Amino acid sequence: MTWNSNWTEVSPKLRLKSLKTTVLQYKEISKDALKGKKKDETVVKADKICQDILDRMTSTRRFPWLWASFVLLVGIAGLIAYDVSKAGGNFPKSTTGRFMNDIGVLEHSQKAWQKTLSTTARGYIWLETNTPVYYVKTIEVCKPYLELSKDVFILTMKKACILYENMREYVTEKIPVAVATIDQYAPGLIDNVQSYASTGFVAVKKYLTDYYFLTAEYFKTKVFVGEWAPEILQNKTQLALNATKFHVSSYFHWFREQVNVYSEIP
């Protein structure tokens, strides 16, 4: 009898998290032994068995739509759980429970809700356990493509720098010729254009500076005063950030407690 013929019977008795860690560490260590042309047959077989074990642990990867369905289910369950928690944990008194009672399916929906919470909680724990495995596999698959993209980017940048240098040298070489040609047919034109451009730039700079100070003074004296003063806005922003952090932390703590509780429901 091979290891995989009784996997269904044996796997519930194993500490899957420790097994995955051990298998992944072995695959990482055996990489060097698998690189050469002459590969140890024992190492190759062991690596294949390790991969088969990982595949069995992560068999749902063949059905990506299950992930989307599961995430959607977790989201819906989280919203309903929050609704129930606002009603003190009493499902019939929650908004969802009252709606179910109005349409006459409260008893059945309550049983379905408990079963959904139980299944979702166990699924969340499974996902939390298996995510590192998917992460390792994703990095392993994407690494060659990332390296290729990096090489292509570096090569493209080098070509762009060479093209820029060629264009700069060409322009530097041709500017004196163009200036001499213009002076030959329109003496003084370039000097006049430069003079007008300089005068226009100075005028625009002056007006922009004046308008900037006028606008800044207006906002300082007419807008950002009282409740809109910078110090008050800064304090309110900090308070809002602190409150948001507190509520997010509280929610995740509550969510984790709910997962642990409902995962024990048969």
GUVOFI-914285 format. One record per residue (C-alpha): chain; x, y, z. Coordinates in pm, 1 decimal. Example, Ala and Ser with C-alpha at 12.3 -4.5 7.8 and 13.67 -1.06 7.14 Angstrom:
[atom 'A', [1230.0, -450.0, 780.0]]
[atom 'A', [1367.0, -106.0, 714.0]]
This chain:
[atom 'A', [0.0, 0.0, 0.0]]
[atom 'A', [151.5, 335.8, -105.2]]
[atom 'A', [136.4, 657.0, 95.9]]
[atom 'A', [-132.1, 810.4, -125.9]]
[atom 'A', [-367.5, 512.0, -124.4]]
[atom 'A', [-472.8, 580.6, 234.9]]
[atom 'A', [-416.3, 957.8, 240.5]]
[atom 'A', [-782.1, 1026.0, 323.6]]
[atom 'A', [-760.7, 800.4, 628.8]]
[atom 'A', [-418.7, 915.4, 750.2]]
[atom 'A', [-433.1, 1291.6, 684.6]]
[atom 'A', [-684.1, 1375.4, 964.1]]
[atom 'A', [-440.5, 1222.5, 1214.5]]
[atom 'A', [-147.2, 1437.0, 1098.2]]
[atom 'A', [-42.4, 1783.9, 1205.7]]
[atom 'A', [-78.9, 1928.4, 858.3]]
[atom 'A', [85.3, 2261.7, 934.6]]
[atom 'A', [402.6, 2094.0, 1063.8]]
[atom 'A', [397.4, 1849.0, 772.6]]
[atom 'A', [375.5, 2131.7, 518.1]]
[atom 'A', [660.2, 2318.5, 682.4]]
[atom 'A', [876.9, 2004.9, 677.6]]
[atom 'A', [794.4, 1926.2, 313.1]]
[atom 'A', [863.7, 2283.0, 198.6]]
[atom 'A', [1195.5, 2288.5, 385.8]]
[atom 'A', [1298.1, 1958.9, 224.2]]
[atom 'A', [1211.0, 2087.7, -124.7]]
[atom 'A', [1413.3, 2402.6, -58.6]]
[atom 'A', [1716.8, 2202.7, 58.3]]
[atom 'A', [1697.1, 1951.3, -229.3]]
[atom 'A', [1696.7, 2220.0, -501.7]]
[atom 'A', [2075.9, 2210.3, -537.6]]
[atom 'A', [2076.6, 1831.8, -574.7]]
[atom 'A', [1820.1, 1856.1, -856.0]]
[atom 'A', [2004.8, 2119.1, -1061.3]]
[atom 'A', [2278.7, 1905.5, -1215.9]]
[atom 'A', [2246.7, 1666.7, -1510.3]]
[atom 'A', [2320.6, 1363.3, -1293.5]]
[atom 'A', [2039.0, 1360.7, -1041.2]]
[atom 'A', [2011.2, 1119.6, -753.6]]
[atom 'A', [1709.8, 900.3, -829.0]]
[atom 'A', [1620.1, 879.7, -460.0]]
[atom 'A', [1616.1, 1259.5, -428.9]]
[atom 'A', [1403.4, 1289.6, -744.1]]
[atom 'A', [1148.8, 1038.8, -612.8]]
[atom 'A', [1141.3, 1205.7, -271.8]]
[atom 'A', [1089.2, 1545.7, -433.6]]
[atom 'A', [802.8, 1406.5, -643.1]]
[atom 'A', [638.2, 1258.7, -333.9]]
[atom 'A', [674.1, 1592.6, -153.8]]
[atom 'A', [512.1, 1769.8, -447.1]]
[atom 'A', [228.6, 1513.7, -450.2]]
[atom 'A', [170.4, 1576.3, -79.7]]
[atom 'A', [155.9, 1952.2, -136.5]]
[atom 'A', [-82.2, 1900.9, -428.7]]
[atom 'A', [-314.1, 1693.7, -212.2]]
[atom 'A', [-304.5, 1956.4, 61.3]]
[atom 'A', [-386.4, 2230.7, -188.4]]
[atom 'A', [-607.6, 2040.0, -430.5]]
[atom 'A', [-859.3, 2325.6, -450.1]]
[atom 'A', [-612.3, 2529.0, -654.4]]
[atom 'A', [-749.9, 2350.7, -963.7]]
[atom 'A', [-1079.9, 2529.6, -912.0]]
[atom 'A', [-1006.4, 2906.3, -885.4]]
[atom 'A', [-1375.7, 2990.4, -885.8]]
[atom 'A', [-1404.2, 2820.3, -547.2]]
[atom 'A', [-1177.0, 3086.9, -403.0]]
[atom 'A', [-1399.5, 3365.8, -532.0]]
[atom 'A', [-1709.8, 3190.1, -398.6]]
[atom 'A', [-1542.9, 3131.0, -65.0]]
[atom 'A', [-1428.2, 3492.7, -30.1]]
[atom 'A', [-1779.6, 3612.6, -119.3]]
[atom 'A', [-1926.9, 3374.6, 137.1]]
[atom 'A', [-1684.9, 3497.9, 403.6]]
[atom 'A', [-1778.5, 3858.9, 325.0]]
[atom 'A', [-2152.6, 3791.8, 347.7]]
[atom 'A', [-2107.3, 3589.9, 665.5]]
[atom 'A', [-1900.5, 3870.4, 816.4]]
[atom 'A', [-2169.8, 4129.7, 743.7]]
[atom 'A', [-2446.0, 3911.3, 886.6]]
[atom 'A', [-2230.3, 3827.4, 1189.5]]
[atom 'A', [-2175.3, 4197.6, 1250.6]]
[atom 'A', [-2551.0, 4255.2, 1221.8]]
[atom 'A', [-2616.6, 3976.7, 1473.8]]
[atom 'A', [-2349.1, 4112.6, 1710.3]]
[atom 'A', [-2523.7, 4452.8, 1710.4]]
[atom 'A', [-2835.7, 4270.2, 1831.8]]
[atom 'A', [-2642.9, 4119.3, 2122.3]]
[atom 'A', [-2585.1, 3787.7, 1946.6]]
[atom 'A', [-2957.6, 3723.8, 1909.0]]
[atom 'A', [-3020.9, 3626.5, 1547.6]]
[atom 'A', [-3403.1, 3668.2, 1552.0]]
[atom 'A', [-3365.9, 4026.4, 1681.8]]
[atom 'A', [-3111.5, 4127.8, 1419.0]]
[atom 'A', [-3210.0, 4309.8, 1100.3]]
[atom 'A', [-3142.3, 3993.5, 901.6]]
[atom 'A', [-3344.6, 3782.6, 1144.7]]
[atom 'A', [-3641.9, 4019.8, 1135.5]]
[atom 'A', [-3637.2, 4012.2, 756.9]]
[atom 'A', [-3631.3, 3631.9, 757.8]]
[atom 'A', [-3918.5, 3629.0, 1007.8]]
[atom 'A', [-4122.7, 3859.8, 784.0]]
[atom 'A', [-4092.9, 3620.2, 491.3]]
[atom 'A', [-4157.9, 3314.9, 711.4]]
[atom 'A', [-3823.3, 3135.9, 694.6]]
[atom 'A', [-3668.8, 3239.2, 1026.3]]
[atom 'A', [-3631.3, 2889.0, 1173.9]]
[atom 'A', [-3474.4, 2741.1, 861.6]]
[atom 'A', [-3254.7, 3044.7, 802.1]]
[atom 'A', [-3131.2, 3035.0, 1161.7]]
[atom 'A', [-3019.1, 2673.3, 1121.0]]
[atom 'A', [-2864.3, 2755.7, 784.6]]
[atom 'A', [-2693.6, 3058.2, 940.4]]
[atom 'A', [-2535.4, 2851.7, 1217.1]]
[atom 'A', [-2420.3, 2590.0, 966.6]]
[atom 'A', [-2283.3, 2862.4, 738.0]]
[atom 'A', [-2093.6, 3024.9, 1024.3]]
[atom 'A', [-1948.6, 2689.8, 1130.4]]
[atom 'A', [-1838.7, 2598.6, 777.1]]
[atom 'A', [-1706.2, 2947.8, 705.0]]
[atom 'A', [-1508.3, 2960.6, 1028.6]]
[atom 'A', [-1342.9, 2625.8, 958.4]]
[atom 'A', [-1279.9, 2736.3, 600.1]]
[atom 'A', [-1118.2, 3057.4, 722.3]]
[atom 'A', [-886.9, 2862.4, 951.4]]
[atom 'A', [-801.9, 2630.2, 660.7]]
[atom 'A', [-730.3, 2929.8, 438.0]]
[atom 'A', [-513.5, 3088.2, 705.5]]
[atom 'A', [-315.3, 2763.7, 730.2]]
[atom 'A', [-277.3, 2705.2, 354.8]]
[atom 'A', [-205.9, 3059.7, 235.0]]
[atom 'A', [173.5, 3030.8, 298.2]]
[atom 'A', [184.6, 2725.1, 70.6]]
[atom 'A', [18.7, 2915.7, -213.7]]
[atom 'A', [251.5, 3208.9, -152.8]]
[atom 'A', [560.9, 2989.6, -181.6]]
[atom 'A', [431.0, 2826.9, -501.1]]
[atom 'A', [342.4, 3166.3, -653.6]]
[atom 'A', [689.4, 3304.2, -583.0]]
[atom 'A', [847.7, 2989.1, -725.6]]
[atom 'A', [643.6, 3010.5, -1049.2]]
[atom 'A', [673.4, 3387.4, -1099.0]]
[atom 'A', [1043.9, 3426.1, -1015.0]]
[atom 'A', [1178.4, 3342.9, -1366.7]]
[atom 'A', [930.7, 3584.4, -1527.7]]
[atom 'A', [1020.6, 3859.0, -1281.0]]
[atom 'A', [1389.8, 3809.3, -1357.0]]
[atom 'A', [1316.0, 3823.2, -1731.2]]
[atom 'A', [1112.1, 4142.7, -1688.4]]
[atom 'A', [1396.8, 4296.9, -1491.0]]
[atom 'A', [1650.3, 4213.2, -1764.4]]
[atom 'A', [1421.2, 4351.3, -2037.4]]
[atom 'A', [1369.2, 4672.4, -1839.5]]
[atom 'A', [1744.2, 4722.5, -1787.7]]
[atom 'A', [1813.5, 4659.1, -2157.2]]
[atom 'A', [1537.9, 4901.8, -2260.9]]
[atom 'A', [1673.5, 5172.8, -2031.0]]
[atom 'A', [2024.3, 5129.8, -2173.1]]
[atom 'A', [1890.6, 5160.9, -2529.1]]
[atom 'A', [1689.7, 5469.5, -2431.3]]
[atom 'A', [1999.3, 5632.4, -2276.9]]
[atom 'A', [2200.9, 5564.7, -2592.6]]
[atom 'A', [1921.9, 5713.0, -2809.2]]
[atom 'A', [1901.2, 6019.8, -2584.2]]
[atom 'A', [2277.4, 6076.3, -2603.6]]
[atom 'A', [2271.3, 6047.7, -2983.9]]
[atom 'A', [1986.1, 6299.0, -3009.6]]
[atom 'A', [2157.0, 6538.7, -2768.3]]
[atom 'A', [2482.2, 6525.7, -2962.6]]
[atom 'A', [2294.8, 6581.6, -3289.9]]
[atom 'A', [2105.6, 6883.6, -3153.3]]
[atom 'A', [2422.8, 7029.5, -2998.2]]
[atom 'A', [2600.3, 6991.1, -3330.7]]
[atom 'A', [2321.7, 7144.9, -3541.5]]
[atom 'A', [2220.1, 7441.4, -3319.5]]
[atom 'A', [2517.7, 7662.9, -3418.1]]
[atom 'A', [2446.1, 7593.4, -3786.5]]
[atom 'A', [2077.6, 7686.0, -3743.8]]
[atom 'A', [2164.8, 8005.3, -3552.5]]
[atom 'A', [2416.3, 8111.2, -3818.7]]
[atom 'A', [2160.4, 8050.5, -4096.3]]
[atom 'A', [1891.8, 8259.4, -3919.0]]
[atom 'A', [2138.4, 8543.5, -3852.7]]
[atom 'A', [2235.2, 8539.4, -4218.3]]
[atom 'A', [1877.9, 8586.0, -4345.3]]
[atom 'A', [1729.3, 8780.5, -4046.7]]
[atom 'A', [2002.5, 8965.8, -3858.7]]
[atom 'A', [1911.4, 9042.2, -3496.0]]
[atom 'A', [1600.1, 8820.9, -3495.2]]
[atom 'A', [1733.1, 8573.3, -3241.7]]
[atom 'A', [1845.9, 8850.9, -3005.2]]
[atom 'A', [1502.6, 9014.7, -3026.8]]
[atom 'A', [1322.9, 8683.5, -2961.0]]
[atom 'A', [1545.6, 8612.4, -2661.9]]
[atom 'A', [1484.4, 8963.5, -2525.7]]
[atom 'A', [1105.4, 8938.0, -2562.7]]
[atom 'A', [1103.3, 8587.3, -2413.2]]
[atom 'A', [1309.9, 8701.2, -2114.3]]
[atom 'A', [1084.0, 9002.7, -2055.5]]
[atom 'A', [770.8, 8787.3, -2083.3]]
[atom 'A', [910.1, 8527.2, -1843.6]]
[atom 'A', [995.2, 8793.8, -1583.6]]
[atom 'A', [645.2, 8943.7, -1612.3]]
[atom 'A', [471.3, 8605.6, -1580.2]]
[atom 'A', [690.5, 8514.1, -1283.0]]
[atom 'A', [605.7, 8844.0, -1110.5]]
[atom 'A', [229.4, 8807.0, -1162.1]]
[atom 'A', [231.2, 8443.5, -1051.1]]
[atom 'A', [423.0, 8535.8, -735.5]]
[atom 'A', [182.0, 8821.1, -656.9]]
[atom 'A', [-125.3, 8603.1, -711.1]]
[atom 'A', [26.2, 8325.2, -501.2]]
[atom 'A', [77.0, 8553.1, -202.0]]
[atom 'A', [-268.7, 8709.1, -244.0]]
[atom 'A', [-431.2, 8363.9, -259.0]]
[atom 'A', [-230.4, 8235.0, 37.7]]
[atom 'A', [-324.3, 8541.4, 243.9]]
[atom 'A', [-692.3, 8502.4, 152.0]]
[atom 'A', [-703.0, 8136.8, 259.3]]
[atom 'A', [-508.3, 8216.4, 575.0]]
[atom 'A', [-737.6, 8500.4, 687.5]]
[atom 'A', [-1074.7, 8402.2, 535.0]]
[atom 'A', [-1085.9, 8022.3, 501.6]]
[atom 'A', [-854.8, 7841.0, 743.8]]
[atom 'A', [-984.6, 8011.1, 1059.3]]
[atom 'A', [-1194.4, 7892.2, 1352.2]]
[atom 'A', [-1289.0, 7525.7, 1310.1]]
[atom 'A', [-1086.3, 7516.1, 988.0]]
[atom 'A', [-762.1, 7633.4, 1149.0]]
[atom 'A', [-464.3, 7410.6, 1055.6]]
[atom 'A', [-401.1, 7307.4, 1417.0]]
[atom 'A', [-764.1, 7203.4, 1469.0]]
[atom 'A', [-774.8, 7018.0, 1134.7]]
[atom 'A', [-455.1, 6835.2, 1227.5]]
[atom 'A', [-596.2, 6733.9, 1566.4]]
[atom 'A', [-924.0, 6615.6, 1410.3]]
[atom 'A', [-736.4, 6414.9, 1148.6]]
[atom 'A', [-522.1, 6248.9, 1414.3]]
[atom 'A', [-829.0, 6168.8, 1624.3]]
[atom 'A', [-1002.8, 6019.8, 1319.3]]
[atom 'A', [-698.0, 5803.6, 1239.4]]
[atom 'A', [-671.8, 5682.9, 1599.0]]
[atom 'A', [-1044.3, 5602.2, 1609.7]]
[atom 'A', [-1020.5, 5415.3, 1279.1]]
[atom 'A', [-722.8, 5211.0, 1400.9]]
[atom 'A', [-905.6, 5129.0, 1724.4]]
[atom 'A', [-1224.9, 5018.5, 1548.6]]
[atom 'A', [-1034.7, 4811.2, 1290.8]]
[atom 'A', [-832.0, 4643.5, 1565.1]]
[atom 'A', [-1147.0, 4579.1, 1769.9]]
[atom 'A', [-1328.3, 4436.8, 1468.9]]
[atom 'A', [-1048.0, 4192.8, 1380.5]]
[atom 'A', [-1020.7, 4086.3, 1743.9]]
[atom 'A', [-1396.3, 4025.9, 1754.3]]
[atom 'A', [-1387.1, 3850.0, 1416.3]]
[atom 'A', [-1111.3, 3616.3, 1534.3]]
[atom 'A', [-1310.1, 3530.7, 1847.0]]
[atom 'A', [-1615.9, 3453.0, 1634.1]]
[atom 'A', [-1408.4, 3228.1, 1407.1]]
[atom 'A', [-1278.8, 3030.6, 1704.8]]
[atom 'A', [-1628.0, 2997.0, 1853.9]]
[atom 'A', [-1813.8, 2898.1, 1537.3]]
[atom 'A', [-1542.4, 2660.4, 1417.2]]
[atom 'A', [-1631.9, 2437.8, 1714.9]]
[atom 'A', [-1997.7, 2407.3, 1606.5]]
[atom 'A', [-2054.5, 2070.9, 1433.7]]
